[in-house]
Amino acid sequence: MHAIDDIDRRIIVATQAGLPLTARPYHAIAAQVGVAPEEVMARVRRMQAAGIIRRIGAVPNHYAVGFRANGMAVWDVDDERVDELGEEIGVLPFISHCYRRRRVLPRWRYNLFTMVHGRSRAEVEDKVRRIAGLLGNAVRAHDILYSVRILKKTGLRLAKR
């Protein structure tokens, strides 16, 4: 485990609600934290390499951009092929998440999860049929679990000191 110092902590606190919506967000963070932009970028890279920061990415509110039907398509595929199949379908433009999960037999048979967004359930179901077509006979069963509310879309929060 790598320790963070006070400057790292200030960078994390300054970015945990999202990067500033400016042309040069790391410069804005640097001004807020009181260090050079290059130091902010170097520290963020170091914290990513150390696993302190897992990723930096956009977290869209799918409902706000018109996607009212959001379904987690769950798939029962051969455990030996789940990674290969996940890589194959995870690149589809309408999938925002694709990952492997452990089965909990006999209650839960699914081991591959894909989050599919659409403007309607019919659109989501059409996209799931397309995925099923790509997976072919590698799929033993699948289902769609529709979202009923927006869940937390934030990571760890550090308190300001």
C-alpha angles and dihedrals in degrees: 000000000000118000122229123222129214094274092051089049092051090050091051092048091047093052105034093093090048139283117294112266095240135114090255108031096169090055089053090050090048091054090049094047096039101240136103118281090239090057091051091051093046092049093048090051090048092049090049092050089050092049094244088118110034100191146339115222147132117279105200124196097231093197091056092055093050104267102132097164114063117172133181104217108207122200136197105214134155109285089225091060102034095101093046092047092045091054090049096054100027090078094062109119094232095055115088097177131025122173147144123252132187117258119239101206133230093013100043122029101173122106105166122064128192125180110217124188128200143158089244139013088252089059092049091048090051091052091048089052088053090052091048089052091053093047092046117171091354086085117082094177141343141184140183122237109197122213115243097185142007113268128206112301100188137090131221114327122213119204118240114250 
